[in-house]
Amino acid sequence: MAVRRVVPIIRSQAVRESREFYGLLGFEEVMNHGWIMTLGSPAAPAAQISFMTEDATAPVTPDISVEVDDVDAVYAAVRASGAEIVHPLRDEEWGVRRFFVRDPNGRVVNVLSHL
């Protein structure tokens, strides 16, 4: 199992303003589904930050996203550990396979792989 990138998620009702502010720091929009927008660095594409009003297909808004190379293997390991699965493993219509798990600090982690 390998981590491809880690993206912090900021809950926000000021998505447009956030895009403008972080644009001053050199970020550009790389994804926008209306309820989640991700900005990335053109010079370092894995350097990203997401802004989310709410998660449109899950019961909670995650605090962080971790993209892995094999989400099914990570899901099996997390389940075997006894960690709390907050949102079950599923394929999303926008091309990711993901699940949510609660970390020991109470934070919700969105673990995903692109399909």
N, C-alpha and C positions, 0 to 999 in steps of 0.2 A: 504494500500500500504506500502511495506517495501523495504528498500534498502538492497541488499545483498552484494554489493561491489562497490567500486569506483576505476577506473583504469585510471591514467593519460596516455595520448598518446603523444609520442614524434615523430614528423616528422623527418625521418632519411634516409639518403642514406648510412649510415654506420652501418647497422644492425648487421653484423658479429662482427665488432669491439665493438659495444654496448653490444652484448652477452658476449664477452670476458671481457670487463670492469666490467659490473654488476655482472658477475660471481665471480669476486674478492670480491664483497660485499656479496656473498652468494646466489645470485639469480640463478635459473635454468630455462631452457626453458620448458614451459608448452604447448605452441601452436606455430605453424609456418605454415602460409599459403603462404609464399613467399612474399606477399605484406604487411603482418602484422605478427609480432612475439611478443609473450607475455612471459615475464619472471616472475617467482613467487618464493616466499620464501618457502622452504620445511617445515620450522618450523611454518609458518603462511600462509597457502595457499591463503587466501584472499588478502595478500599483494602482489600486482602485478604492473607491468609497461609494457606498450606496445610500440613498435617501428613500425612505419608505413611509407612506402615509398609513398603511396597514397591509398585511399580507392578504391578498385577494383569494387565496385558495387554502389557507391554513388557519387554525383556531387562534394562533398567537403570532405576534411579530417577533422574528428572531433578532438577536443582538449582534450576530456575526455569521458570515458564510464561510465555509471551508470547502473548497473544490478539491476533490480527490480523484485519483485515477481509477479506483474501483469502489464505487459506493456500496455495492452489494457485499463486498468483503468487510468494509467498515461497519455496515449495518449489522452483520453477523457478529463481529467482535464486540460492538457496543451492546447488543442484546445479551450476549453471553456474560458480559460484565455485570449485568443487572442495572445499568443506568436507565433512567426514566426516558422512554420514547414519548415525546410530546406530540409528534405528528408522524404517522407511519410512512414507510417507504412507498413511493409512488412516482409514476411518470407524469410530468406536467406538460401541458399543451405547448409551452414555449420552448421545449427541447431540453429539459433537464430531468434527471431522476434524482429525487431527494427525500430526506427525512429530517426531522428535528429531534434533538436530544438535549436534555438539561445537563449542564456541567456541574461540578461540585460546588460552584459559587452561585448556582441558581440561574445562570445565564442560559438562554436558549440558543443552540448552535444549529444552523441550517447546513447540513452536510449534503453535498451534491456532486454529480458528474454530469457532463453534457452528453446527450444521446448521440 
